[in-house]
């Protein structure tokens, strides 16, 4: 995962904490509430810009998404033929990696680790 994308997603999680969306009471659903409850980013142009800002090519993004599905589900049924679909899946994948890497037990621990990433 690119450092710039990791930092951006860390800020996104911090925003979800500030908004009270993720709490100590819903720890098992942190990933869902941050990266699966709604689209991370909407609009083909905005998504193309996001990929460009983070130095990720559209074919590279599609490959990452397809590989993730094949590794986790044994096959891929999705076609990542536009930037919006690819970016939202990348946010899902990278968000899962980030939360797994941090492995916090409380919101306070999560916030502390995310602050270290964003500093």
N, C-alpha and C positions, 0 to 999 in steps of 0.2 A: 504494500500500500504506500502510495506517495505521501511524504511528510505533510505536504500542503493539504491533501484530502483528509488526512488523519486529524490535523488541527481543526479544519473546518467542521468535521463531524463531532469533534470534542466540544466545540462551541455550540453546536446544535443540541447535544445532550445537556450541556449546562443550561441552555435556554429552556429545555423541557423540565429541568429541575426547578428553575426559577418560576416557571409557570405552574408548578405543582402537579404536572402531568405524571411524572414518575416520583415515587415515594418509597420509603422503607416498606410500606405495606404491599406494594405491587412489584417487588424485586424480580419475581419470576417473569414479569411481563415488560421489563425495561426495554428490551430490544423491540418488542412489538409496538409499544407506545412511541418509540423514537423513530423507527424505520419501516414499519409495516402498516401502521394504522392509517396513514395517509401518504400521498406521494411526497417524496423529499423535494422534488423540483418539477415544475410544470412548464411546458413550452419547449418546442424543438430547438429554437434559437438559444434560449437560456441554457438548455442542457448541452448544446454544442459548445457554447462558451465555457461552461463548467469543465467539460472535458479538456478543452484547450488550456484553460487556466491551470489545470493540474497536470498538464503534459501527458494526457492519456488519449491515444488515437481511438477513433470510433471502432475500428476493427479489433484493436487490442481490448477495448471495453467489452465488445461482443464475445470475444474469446474467453475473457475472464468469467463472464456470466455463464456461458455454455459449459466451461470446465467445472465451475462450481456445481451446477446442476448435475452433471454427469458423475462427479465425485460423491455427491451427497444423495442422489436419487437413482443413480445407475443409468440415467438417460436424461435428455433435455427435450422438452416439448415446446419450448419457446424459441421464437426467432427474434433476435435482437437487431432488428432492421431499422431502428431509428434511435436517435440520441436520447430521447425522453425515456424510452423503455430501458435502455442500457444504463443510464445514470441512476435511475431509481433502483434498479437491481444492484448496481455497484454500491450505492449507499446502504442497501440492505446487507450485502456481503461484508463491506468494510465496517459497518456498524457492529455486526456480529463479531468480527475479528477484534475490534477495539474493546468492546465490552468483555469479551472472553479474555483478552490480554490483561485487562485491569483486574478482573475477578474480585470486585469489591463486594463486601457483605452489607454495607450501609450506604445511604446517600452521601453521608459525610465523607466516607472513604472514596467513593466515586468522584465526588467534587474535588477532593484533594488531588487525586491522580490526574483528573482532567485539567485542573489548573496547571499542573506541572507540564502537561503536553502543550498547553496554549501559551505558556510564558516564553 
